[in-house]
Amino acid sequence: MIATGDLKGIIIFGVILVVATLIALAAYGMTGDMGIEDRYNQAVGFPTGGEEGGEEVSGFTIEGNLVM
Amino acid sequence: MAHIHLEDGSFTLLWVLVWWIIALVLIGAALFLLKSRNKPDPKKITIAAFVATAAFAIFQVQVPIFGGVHLNLTPLIGILTGPLLGTLIIFVVNILSAAIGHGGWGLVGANILVNFSEVTVAWFVFKGMKKVTPSLFSQAGISTFSGLFVGNIVMIGIILVSGIQGVHQTPVEILTGLSLLAAVNMGVAVIESLITGLVVTYIARIRPDILEGDKK
């Protein structure tokens, strides 16, 4: 049984999450699929693409230049 | 996230220095305020070390969501350590990140300001949210989202004020592009809010004394 106060918080949080997710998905659809560096480059007017990809494991990559 | 992912040379030298100077003033103020208090709490220092390590590690891992982004953990830093220690933590994390090629050195000052806003806002909102709801999960989640949202605003403001060298876009076009970027970032903020909410709830269950923001 969720207390009234807890429920209020969860509702507020839930509304924020849903609205933010919808806005994010809309923006993602408008801008396309690209990495964060390409997003910044595109946003400010730099050329995009050509960045070397690091080693990838199940879609996860490491930022920066690997030391090892 | 709102961490500015632009290369060195994007800002003019003037603005690189301006943001660095402001960041150093903030760091100096944090050090002064910490030093003026009683001797540092060893437990707090230990927590700071752990969150600094976790934040640095998380910063470097690009998650395959929305094309590839990384989480920050800056709001969690604020919730667990407060804005003073949090300022020092984000300084260390940003310096080490630049050292391995994650962002330009010239952008470190600006990124410290972005992360400072995230840490501070999250801490303030977390302290204030207990008047709104007793749900710790919601308190942490909402404060995380608030911090990251403000971080995006600060990021946009810094870039607009500084301007970008070597591009022909108007400020309005840059604002539009950055707004779309910020909107995508808020999708990542949703994920980070949920994670932070779960982490804080778990900490409260096993070690409630650790939560800085809950201190009266």
Interface residues (C-beta under 8 A of the other chain):
Chain A: A3 G5 D6 K8 G9 I10 I12 F13 I16 L17 A20 T21 I23 A24 L25 A26 A27 Y28 M30 T31 G32 D33 M34 G35 I36 E37 D38 R39 Y40 N41 Q42 A43 V44 G45 F46 G54 S58 G59 F60 T61 I62 E63 G64 N65 L66 V67
Chain B: I4 H5 L6 S10 F59 Q60 V61 Q62 V63 P64 F66 G67 G68 V69 H70 S97 I100 G101 H102 M129 V132 T133 P134 S135 F137 S138 Q139 G141 I142 F145 I159 I164 G166 V167 H168 Q169 E173 I174 G177 L178 L180 L181 A183 V184 N185 M186 G187 V188 A189 V190 S193 L194 G197
